[in-house]
Amino acid sequence: MTGAERLLAACRGEPVDTTPVWFMRQAGGSLPAYLALRERHSVMDIARTPALCAEVTVTAAETLGTDGAVLFADIMLPVEAMGVALSLTADGPVIAHPVRTPADVARLRTVDVAADLGFVVEAIAAARAALGDRAAVVGVAGGPFTLAAYLIEGGPSRDQSTARRLAHAEPDLWATLLDRITATSVDYVTAQVQAGAQVIQIFDSWAGSLSPADYGRLVAPWSWRILDAVRRAGAPVVHFAAAGGNLLELLAVGADVVAVDATQSLFVARARLGTLPVQGNLDPARLAAGWPVVAAAVDQVLKANRGRFGHIFNTGHAVPRDTDPGRLRDVVSLVHELGRSGAGRRRVVA
């Protein structure tokens, strides 16, 4: 099987010749070709220049040997297109003027994806053409809670308290904000699939700070619209929330694959989700340890899956930017080697 065939089959819960693998935040980081580009271009310049974005996306997959090529695109690009001034810092995006009032929400622009985010669409098409079937192009979008929380908090937050307080205190304002975010996101993910993205991952990274009841009321109706848009466009969709163990069953609704973060047991997650494919869940902190520790951790993840169909190997959170690319290549090789000996060969029994 080619890398793209392998990853897409796993998304459908079908047999594979070995376990497919890609990493969250595999593009960029400490890859030599990316560091050379960064000497001449900012992160946002690369993301906004289709040829450069495609180059970083493709080079990462080819250098590491992954079955997926995740797009080099920050989840905040649609927010910026909505007219929100932001800057990318070492700690994450920072918004100069947080969105907290009806007037703030009213000022958000209606996004025309072709005009405002066409560079992402072009980058996807270029990456798909360059990769062929060697690896599947993985498009990305932020989940509605995470994007709303960034807008309200104004930057990275430990517990998204300001956003959660607004959601409870001003439900109509919250709903209006999520409507705006979701309308943009639906158009954005649809355009990505139409441009050639073969898988879309929705990063609702901060949703784990919500209880299941609050998530179901404050987020799920909007998430489902985005997930449904991906599937209607013709691609499988992966749903991810960091520290999302309390939300697994809710994250699964409307998703083709649930990404399991590193704080959870993959075995338990599979038991809870039945036949639904899963992704994960190597702790990225282990990548800094010696190879025997890393190899044992990789083996542990694969053994937790117990050789069942529908497993995509990935980190349970984003790869640290200073991770040695050689270490990631070794992980890919080991996953493929161990996978051929039995991983991903047995159908899940719910």
N, C-alpha and C positions, 0 to 999 in steps of 0.2 A: 504494500500500500504506500502511496505517497503521504507526506505529512498532512496535507490538506484532507485527503480521504480519511486518514486515521482520526484526525480531530473531529471531523464532521460525523463520522460513524459513532464515535464515543458520545457526542452530543445527542445522538438519536438512541443511545443504548444498544447499539448493534455490535457484532463481533469486530475485533481489531486484531492485527498481527502482533502488536505490542502496545503498551500504554502511551498515549500521546502526552506531550508535555509542552508547556510554555510558562512564562513567569510574568507576574504582575510587575510592571516597571522594568521590563527587560531591555527596552530601547533606551539608549542614552547611558546614564550611569557612568561607569569607568571604561566603557569600550573605547579602545584607542582611536578608531575612526571618528567616533563622536567627540572625543576630547579634542581632536584636531579641528573639527568644525567649530567647536566652542571657542577656539582661539580667535575666530573671526566673526562669529555670530552669537547673538543672545539666544536663550531658550525660546523666547516668543518669536524671534526672527525665523528660527528653524521651523517652529510649529506653523507659522503663517506662510512659509515658502514651500509650495507643493513638492518641488524637486528635492529640497533638503529634507523635508519631513519623510518623504518616501524613501530616500536614501538611508536615513537613520533607522526607519522601520525595517527595511529589507536587510540592511547590513547586520542588524542585531540577530535576526532569525537565522541568517546564513552563517554568521560567526559562531553562534551557540548551537546550531543544529536543531532548533525547536520546531515543533509541528504547527505552531501558531506564531504569527507576526503581529504583535499588538501595535496599534497605531501610536505614533509619538504625538499625542494631542492631550493637552490638559483638559480636565472635565469642566473647567471654568470658561472655556472659549465661548459657549453660548451665552453665558452670563455677561461677558464683555460685549457680545453682540447686542445685548439688550440695553446697552448704553451705560453700563456700570463700570466706572473707572476702578481698575485693580492693578496691583503689582505682585509679581511673584518673588517671594523671599525664600531664604533657606528653610524657614519654618512652614511655608505654605502661602497660599494667596492671601493678600490683605486688601480690603475694600475701603477706600477713602471715606465714603459716606454710606454707612449701613442703611438698609431698607427696613424701616420700622413703622411707617405711617401710611395711611391711605394715599397721601400725596406722593410718597416715595414710590409706591406700587404703580400709581397712575403714570409716573414718569418713565417707567420701563418701556422700551421700544418694542414694537412688534418686529420679530426677526424674519427676514427673507433669507432662507438658508442659502440659496444660490448666490445672492448678492453679498451677504454678510459672512457666510462661512464656506464659500465656494472653494477656498484653498484646502479645506479638509477633504471635500469631495474629490478634488483633483488629486490630492495626495493618495487617497485610497485607490483611485483608478490606476495611478502610476505604480503603486506598490503591488497591486494585483497583477498588472501586466508583467512586472519584473520577476515576480515569484513563480508565476505559473501555478503548478500544483505542489510545489516543494513545501509550502507552508500556507495555512489558511490565514487570510487577513482578518484580524480581530479588531473591530471598531469599538469605540468606547463612548459612554455618556454618563453623566452624573445622575444619581437618583434624586427624586424630588425633595426628600427630606434634607439630604446633604447640601444640595444647592441652595435651598431655602435657608438652612442654618448658616451657611457661609454669608449669604446676603444679610441676614439679621445680626449675626454675631460680629461681622466685619473682618473675620479672619479665623485662624485655627482656634478651637475651643476644647477644653477638657471634657465638658459634659453638655454642651449646647443648651445651657440653662436659659439664656435670654430667648433663644428660639422656642424652646418648649413652653416658657412662660407666655410668650405672645400667642402661641397656638391655643393654649387653654383660655387665656383672657380675652382674646379677640378672634374667635373662630371664623367670623365672616372675612376678616382681613387675611387670615391664614389661608382660607379657601381660595380667595381671589389671587393671592400670590402663587399658590400651587397651580391654579388654573393657568396662569401666565407661563410659569416654568414648564408645565406639562405640554402646553400647546407648542412651545418652541422645541421641546425634547422630542415630541412625536414627529415633527417635520424633520428634525435633525437625524434621528436614527433611521427614518425611512430613506432619506437621501443617502446616508452611508451605505445601506444595503443596495440601493439602486446603483451606486457607484462601484460596487464590487466587494464590499465587506461581507465575509462569509459567516461570521459570528459577531454578535454584539454583546459586550459585557456592560451591564448597568452597575455602576459603582455607587451604591447608597451606603457609603462607608460609615457614616455616623448614625445610621438608623438603629444600631444596637443599643443606643442610649434610651430607647423607648421601651415601655412595657408592651407585651403583645396586644393588650386592649387598646392602648393609645396608638400603636402602629396601625392596627386595623381601622381605627376611626380617622386618624389624622394623616395617614400616608397611603395606605393600601389602595384606596380608590383611584388615586392618581398614578401610582406605580403600575397598576394593572393596565391603564391606558397606554403607557409607554411600552410595557412588555408585549401587549397585544399588537401594537404598531410594528414592532420588530418581526413578530411571527407572520403578520399579514403581508409584510414586505418580502417574506420568503427566507428568513434566516433564523437559526436557533439563537436563543437569548440566554445568557448566563446572568444570574442575579446574585450580587455580593453585598454583604454588610459585615463590617468588622465587628467582632464580639457579638455576632448575630445568633448565637446558639438558642436564645430564648425566642427567636422569630422564625426558626427554620421552616415550619409548616406554612407560615404566612408568606415567606419569601418564595416558597415553591409554587404558589398559586400563579398560574400564567407563565411560569418559567420553564425552559427546557432543561436547564442545568442550575443547580444551586451550588455556589462556591462556599466551601466550608473553611472558616478561618482557623488559625493555628491554635486557638484556645480550646478547640473542641476535639472530641474523638471522632475520627472519620467513620469508624465502625458503628458507633452509636448514631451518628448522623444518617448513615445509610439505613439503619434499622428504622429510624423515624420517618424517612422519606420514601420507603418502599422501593419501587422500581425506578424512581426518578434519578437520572444521572447526576453525579456530583463532581466537583472540582476541588482539588487541594491535596494536602494541607500542610506542607513542610513549613516549620517555623523558620522564617528567614534569618533569625538571629543565629541559628545553627550553622549557617553558611560561613561564619567567621571562625568556626572551630576547626580542629584538625580533620583531615580526610576520614579517618576511621569513625569519628563522631558523625560527620555528614553522611557517610555511606550507611551507617547504622540507622540514621534517621530516615533516609530515603527508603530503606528496606522496611522500616516500621510502618511508614505510610502505605506502601504497597501491600504489606501483609494485613493491614487494617481493612483494606478493600476486599481482601480474600478472593482475588481473581475474578471479581464480578464485572460484567459488561457495564459500560457507562461510567468510567472513571477517567478524568483528565488530571494528570499530575500537575500541580502548580504549588507555589508558595501560598501560605495562608494569609499573608499580607504582602505589601509591596517589597520588592528586593531593595535592600539598602543601596544607596547610590555608589558607595565605595567598594562594593562587592567585586572580588576578583573575577573577571570574565572566564578565566580558565577553570575556576571552581564551578561556575554555572555549566560550562561545556561538559565537565566531568559528571555533573549530576544528570544532564540530559543523556549522556552515554550510558550511565548506570541504569537509569529508568528504562531506557530502551532494551538494554541487555536483560534486566530482571523481568521486564514485561514479556519478552519473548518466551521466557521459561514458564509462563502461566498467568501473568496478570492480564485482566481484561478478557478472560476466555470463558467465563461462566455467567449465565444469565441470572439476574437478581430474582430471588423469590420473595415476594412481599410478605 
